[in-house]
């Protein structure tokens, strides 16, 4: 999950079998491989990075309630809050697989009109 620390988006209707990524105004839900299959690498960088060898899973805009982004999993294995430069960010998510990535790179940047 990639979100504003106090996200209000509702992802209860998300069906990962039909949508690889579920995006709301202040959060994104991205599936990753199951923990039994191994570790998942997650990184968050500022553009103009374009990760080599990874596929674009999502491109959009995320509105944070403050200049901080939260990366976490629903099981509580990962919870990382990072300061960012802006409340409104262009966001691109890359992964090494479209359905169960073992590597995710979140790229934040200035939204383009």
C-alpha positions in Angstrom: 0.0 0.0 0.0 1.2 3.5 -0.8 -0.8 6.2 0.9 -1.1 9.5 2.7 -0.5 8.6 6.4 -4.1 9.4 7.3 -5.7 8.1 4.0 -9.5 8.1 3.8 -9.7 6.1 0.5 -11.9 3.0 0.5 -10.4 0.0 -1.2 -12.8 -2.6 0.1 -14.2 -3.2 -3.4 -10.9 -3.9 -5.0 -10.6 -7.2 -6.7 -6.8 -7.9 -7.4 -7.9 -10.7 -9.8 -9.5 -8.0 -12.1 -7.3 -4.9 -11.4 -3.5 -5.0 -10.8 -3.6 -1.6 -9.0 -6.4 0.1 -7.2 -6.0 3.9 -7.0 -7.8 6.4 -4.9 -7.2 10.1 -4.4 -4.7 9.6 -1.6 -3.6 6.0 -1.8 -2.7 3.1 -4.1 -3.0 -0.6 -3.4 -0.5 -2.7 -5.4 -0.3 -6.5 -5.0 3.0 -8.1 -4.3 4.1 -11.7 -4.0 3.0 -13.7 -1.0 5.3 -13.6 2.0 5.7 -17.4 1.8 7.3 -16.9 -1.6 10.0 -14.7 -0.2 11.0 -11.1 0.5 9.7 -8.1 -1.5 12.0 -5.2 -2.2 10.3 -1.8 -2.0 11.9 1.5 -2.8 10.6 5.1 -3.2 12.6 7.6 -5.2 12.2 11.1 -6.7 11.9 11.4 -10.5 13.5 11.4 -13.1 14.3 7.8 -12.3 13.0 5.2 -14.7 13.9 1.7 -13.3 15.6 -0.6 -15.7 14.1 -4.0 -16.3 10.8 -3.2 -14.5 7.3 -2.8 -16.0 5.1 0.3 -15.4 2.2 -0.9 -13.2 0.5 2.5 -12.6 0.9 6.1 -13.4 -1.2 8.8 -11.8 -1.4 11.5 -9.1 -1.6 11.1 -5.4 -2.8 13.9 -3.0 -1.1 13.6 0.4 -2.6 15.4 3.4 0.9 16.4 4.4 4.4 16.0 2.9 4.8 12.4 3.9 4.1 9.1 2.2 3.4 5.8 3.9 4.5 2.5 2.5 3.0 -0.5 4.3 1.5 -3.9 4.0 -1.9 -5.0 5.4 -0.2 -7.6 7.6 2.0 -5.1 9.4 5.3 -6.6 8.2 6.3 -3.3 6.6 5.5 0.2 7.7 7.7 3.0 6.5 6.8 6.7 6.5 9.0 8.9 4.3 9.1 12.7 4.1 8.5 14.0 0.6 8.8 17.4 -1.0 5.2 18.0 -2.0 1.6 17.2 -0.9 0.5 16.7 -4.6 2.7 14.2 -6.4 2.8 12.5 -9.8 3.3 8.8 -8.9 4.6 5.9 -11.1 4.8 2.4 -9.8 7.1 -0.1 -11.4 7.4 -3.8 -10.7 9.2 -6.9 -11.9 5.9 -8.8 -12.5 2.4 -7.4 -13.2 0.5 -9.8 -10.8 2.9 -10.7 -7.9 6.0 -8.5 -8.1 9.0 -9.2 -5.8 10.3 -5.7 -6.5 8.4 -2.5 -6.5 9.8 1.0 -7.2 7.6 4.0 -6.4 8.7 7.1 -8.3 7.3 10.5 -7.1 7.5 13.8 -8.9 5.9 17.1 -9.9 2.5 16.6 -11.5 2.3 17.8 -15.1 -0.8 19.6 -16.2 
